[in-house]
Amino acid sequence: MALIALAADKGSPGVSTAAVALAAVWPRRVLLAETDPAGGDLVYRSAAAHGGPLNPNTGMLSIAATARRGLVPDQLWDHVQPLSGGLEVLVGLGNSEQAAGLAGLWPTLGHAFASLADSPHAAADVIADCGRISGDTPAAELFPHASLVLLVSRTEPEALARVRDRAAALAGKLNGGSRVAGPGSPMVGVVLIADTGSAAKLASQVNDMLVHAQTGARVVGTLADDPAGAEQLAGRRRGRLDKSLLIRTARKVTTDLYQQYGAAWAASAHAAQPHQPHQPHQPHQSQPQQGQYAPSAQQYQPGQPGQPAPQGSAQGGGRPSDGRAAGAGR
């Protein structure tokens, strides 16, 4: 299984932008889930594959009724919408008040997300944008089902101190008091949002800090602090997104993650079929084979809400190009 949960301790370090960027260059089929209980952003910022706006009622909101009767992983696809760039998304809640409808269902969702990689019909990894996890956010109930929990942080001293303390507390909670991940327990990693000129040095220093503090967490990579690239990812600025520092560094992070963890994730998805499977839960949309997506964001053309999808972008089914998202976030 491969559920990757992204979260932040406090503030707005760019969790949603990081989640979209990583999903856009993910080397296997991926579902981006907006699981922030405070609400999602993609419905306001992104166009659907048909050129119109995303449906705010299809996604986390619609899945609540299904999950109360039990949730088979493949049923997730009934609530998924493709963006104009081709990325498949589970649209988030409209506001925090709607989170009450998911009370008690977060573990069920976590299990379904984690098990989707083992689906014989439409296997995919899941990247979950969990937003801020300070306090008693219910999205943290997804974490025990994850393969990897990534804390996103900027590099100001206070932000690093918070992520150190949050990583230690989270690792201990997920591992029964021990900060060392045991079999079946998720790893805790840190992704830094940093200037590329100092990223390598900062990553090494922060990693040493995490080790010295015995947090059980490690720095898994850095994403460029690239406002222009984030604007391109959101469809608010023109340019070669594949050449942006944001996408180039996102590709490096995903490559490193798969070099370190990919073999274990692939082994857990042994039930996936090597040929184009039958899809009983999404007949209106063709389902690409696992592994079909290849990182090359050269054809990415983000769409605007309510505008037709750009020429050459994926329209529902079919194989989307890399950078298959049209949205960024907090």
C-alpha positions in Angstrom: 0.0 0.0 0.0 1.1 3.6 -0.5 -0.9 6.3 1.3 1.2 9.4 1.6 -0.2 11.9 4.1 1.1 15.5 3.9 0.5 17.9 6.8 1.9 20.9 8.6 2.1 21.8 12.3 1.1 25.5 12.0 0.8 28.4 9.6 0.7 28.0 5.8 3.9 26.5 4.6 2.5 25.2 1.4 1.0 21.8 2.1 -1.5 21.9 -0.7 1.0 23.2 -3.2 3.4 20.5 -2.2 0.7 17.8 -2.5 -0.4 18.9 -6.0 3.3 19.2 -7.1 4.2 15.7 -5.9 1.0 14.2 -7.3 1.7 15.9 -10.7 5.0 14.0 -11.1 4.2 10.8 -9.2 5.7 7.8 -11.0 2.6 5.6 -10.6 -1.1 6.2 -10.9 -2.1 8.5 -8.1 -5.2 9.9 -6.5 -4.9 13.3 -4.8 -7.3 13.5 -1.8 -8.1 16.8 -0.2 -8.6 15.6 3.4 -8.2 18.9 5.3 -11.2 19.1 7.7 -11.0 22.9 7.2 -12.0 22.5 3.6 -10.3 22.2 0.2 -9.2 24.7 -2.4 -9.1 22.9 -5.7 -12.8 23.4 -6.4 -12.2 27.2 -6.3 -9.0 27.2 -8.3 -9.2 24.4 -10.9 -11.1 23.4 -13.9 -12.5 19.9 -14.5 -11.5 17.8 -17.5 -14.7 18.8 -19.3 -13.7 22.5 -19.1 -16.2 23.6 -16.5 -15.9 23.9 -12.7 -15.4 21.0 -10.4 -18.5 19.7 -8.6 -18.2 20.6 -4.9 -20.7 18.0 -3.9 -18.7 15.1 -5.4 -15.7 14.2 -3.3 -15.2 14.0 0.4 -18.7 15.3 1.0 -20.4 12.7 -1.2 -18.3 9.9 0.2 -19.6 10.3 3.7 -22.9 8.5 3.0 -21.1 5.7 1.2 -18.5 5.2 4.0 -21.2 4.8 6.6 -22.3 1.6 4.9 -18.8 0.4 4.5 -16.3 1.4 1.9 -14.6 -0.9 -0.7 -11.5 0.9 -2.0 -12.7 0.8 -5.6 -15.7 2.8 -4.5 -13.4 5.8 -4.1 -13.4 6.2 -7.9 -17.2 6.9 -7.8 -16.4 10.2 -6.0 -13.3 11.3 -8.0 -13.1 14.0 -10.6 -10.3 14.5 -13.2 -8.8 18.0 -13.5 -8.1 19.6 -16.9 -4.5 18.5 -16.6 -5.6 14.9 -16.0 -4.9 14.5 -12.3 -7.6 12.6 -10.5 -8.8 14.3 -7.3 -11.1 13.7 -4.5 -12.4 17.2 -3.9 -12.3 18.4 -0.3 -15.0 19.7 2.0 -16.4 23.1 1.4 -15.9 24.3 4.9 -15.0 23.1 8.4 -18.7 22.7 9.4 -19.1 19.9 6.9 -16.4 17.9 8.6 -19.1 16.8 11.2 -20.5 14.5 8.5 -17.3 12.5 8.5 -17.1 12.0 12.2 -16.0 8.5 13.0 -15.3 7.7 9.3 -11.7 8.8 9.1 -10.2 5.4 9.9 -12.5 3.9 7.3 -11.2 6.4 4.8 -7.6 5.7 5.8 -8.0 2.0 5.3 -9.6 2.5 1.9 -6.9 4.9 0.8 -4.2 2.6 1.9 -5.8 -0.4 0.2 -6.4 1.2 -3.1 -2.9 0.3 -4.2 -3.9 -3.4 -3.9 -7.0 -3.0 -6.0 -7.2 -5.6 -8.8 -9.4 -3.2 -10.8 -7.9 0.3 -10.6 -4.8 0.4 -8.3 -3.4 3.8 -7.3 -1.3 5.4 -4.7 -3.0 8.1 -2.6 -1.5 11.5 -1.7 -3.7 13.0 1.1 -3.5 16.8 1.8 -4.3 16.8 5.5 -3.7 20.5 6.1 -2.7 21.7 9.6 -2.6 19.0 12.3 -2.2 21.1 15.4 -4.8 20.4 18.0 -7.2 17.4 17.6 -7.7 17.4 13.9 -9.6 14.3 12.8 -7.5 13.9 9.7 -4.7 12.6 11.9 -6.8 9.4 12.1 -5.6 8.7 8.6 -2.0 8.5 9.7 -1.9 5.0 11.2 -2.9 3.7 7.7 -0.2 5.6 5.9 3.0 4.3 4.5 4.6 7.7 5.0 3.6 10.9 6.9 5.3 14.0 5.5 5.5 17.2 7.6 5.9 20.2 5.4 7.9 23.1 6.9 9.6 26.3 5.9 13.0 27.1 7.3 12.5 29.9 9.8 13.9 28.9 13.2 10.5 28.9 14.8 9.1 26.7 12.0 12.0 24.2 12.4 11.5 24.1 16.1 7.8 23.3 15.7 8.4 20.6 13.1 11.0 19.0 15.3 8.6 18.8 18.3 5.7 17.8 16.1 7.7 15.0 14.4 8.8 13.6 17.8 5.3 13.7 19.2 3.8 12.2 16.0 6.4 9.4 15.7 5.8 8.4 19.4 2.1 8.4 19.0 2.2 6.3 15.8 4.6 3.8 17.3 3.2 3.2 20.7 5.6 5.5 22.6 8.7 4.4 20.6 10.0 6.9 18.0 11.3 4.1 15.8 8.8 2.9 13.1 8.1 -0.7 13.5 6.7 -3.2 11.0 3.4 -1.8 9.6 3.9 1.6 11.2 4.3 4.7 9.0 7.6 6.5 8.6 7.6 10.2 9.5 9.5 12.5 7.1 10.0 16.2 6.7 9.9 18.1 3.5 11.4 21.6 3.6 10.3 24.5 1.5 13.6 26.3 0.9 15.6 28.5 -1.4 17.4 26.2 -3.8 20.7 27.9 -3.2 20.8 26.8 0.4 18.5 23.8 0.3 21.1 21.1 0.5 23.0 22.6 3.4 19.7 23.3 5.3 18.4 19.8 4.7 21.6 18.4 6.2 21.4 20.7 9.2 17.8 20.0 9.9 18.3 16.3 9.4 21.1 16.4 12.0 18.7 18.3 14.3 16.0 15.7 14.0 18.5 12.9 14.6 20.1 14.6 17.6 16.6 15.2 19.1 15.8 11.5 18.6 12.5 12.4 16.8 12.5 9.3 14.7 11.9 11.5 11.6 14.2 12.4 8.7 14.4 15.0 6.0 13.3 13.3 2.8 13.8 16.2 0.5 13.3 19.9 -0.3 10.8 21.7 -2.6 11.8 25.0 -4.1 10.4 28.1 -2.5 9.1 29.1 -6.0 6.2 31.5 -6.0 6.2 31.8 -9.8 6.1 28.0 -10.1 3.2 27.8 -7.6 1.3 30.4 -9.7 1.9 28.3 -12.8 0.7 25.2 -11.0 -2.4 27.0 -10.0 -3.1 28.1 -13.6 -2.7 31.8 -12.7 0.5 32.3 -14.6 1.8 31.2 -18.0 5.1 29.5 -18.5 6.9 26.2 -18.9 5.8 24.5 -15.7 8.1 21.5 -16.3 11.1 24.0 -16.2 10.0 25.5 -12.9 12.1 25.0 -9.8 9.0 23.7 -8.0 8.4 20.8 -10.5 12.0 20.0 -10.9 12.5 19.7 -7.1 9.2 17.8 -6.8 10.5 15.3 -9.3 13.7 14.9 -7.3 11.7 14.3 -4.1 9.5 11.6 -5.7 12.5 9.9 -7.3 14.3 9.7 -4.0 11.1 8.4 -2.2 10.7 5.7 -4.7 14.4 4.7 -4.6 14.1 4.3 -0.8 10.5 3.0 -0.4 9.3 2.0 -3.9 10.2 -1.7 -3.7 8.2 -2.2 -0.5 5.3 -0.3 -1.9 5.3 -2.3 -5.2 5.5 -5.5 -3.3 2.3 -4.6 -1.3 0.4 -4.0 -4.6 0.9 -7.5 -5.8 -2.8 -7.9 -6.6 -2.7 -5.2 -9.3 -3.2 -6.7 -12.8 -0.5 -6.1 -15.5 -3.1 -5.5 -18.2 -5.9 -2.9 -18.6 -8.5 -4.1 -16.1 -12.2 -4.0 -16.1 -13.5 -1.0 -14.0 -16.9 -1.6 -12.6 -17.0 1.6 -10.5 -16.0 4.1 -13.1 -17.4 3.1 -16.5 -17.4 6.7 -17.8 -13.7 7.0 -17.5 -10.9 4.8 -18.7 -8.5 3.6 -16.0 -4.8 3.7 -16.8 -2.6 0.8 -15.8 -0.5 1.2 -12.7 2.8 2.6 -13.6 1.5 4.2 -16.8 2.3 7.8 -15.6 5.8 8.8 -16.4 7.4 12.0 -15.0 7.8 14.5 -17.9 5.7 17.6 -17.2 6.5 19.1 -20.6 2.9 19.1 -21.9 1.3 20.4 -18.7 -1.2 23.2 -19.4 -3.1 24.2 -16.2 -6.7 25.1 -16.7 -8.8 27.9 -15.1 -12.1 27.3 -13.3 -14.9 27.5 -15.8 -12.7 27.7 -18.8 -12.2 25.0 -21.5 -9.3 22.7 -20.9 -6.3 23.6 -22.9 -5.6 21.8 -26.2 -3.6 18.7 -25.5 -4.7 18.2 -21.9 -6.3 15.0 -20.8 -10.1 14.9 -21.0 -11.4 12.5 -18.5 -10.0 9.2 -19.7 -6.8 8.7 -21.6 -3.3 9.2 -20.5 -2.5 12.6 -19.0 0.9 14.2 -19.3 3.0 14.7 -16.2 2.2 17.8 -14.3 -1.4 16.7 -14.6 -2.9 19.1 -12.0 -4.5 22.4 -12.2 -4.4 23.8 -8.7 -2.2 24.8 -5.8 -3.0 25.6 -2.3 -2.2 26.9 1.1 
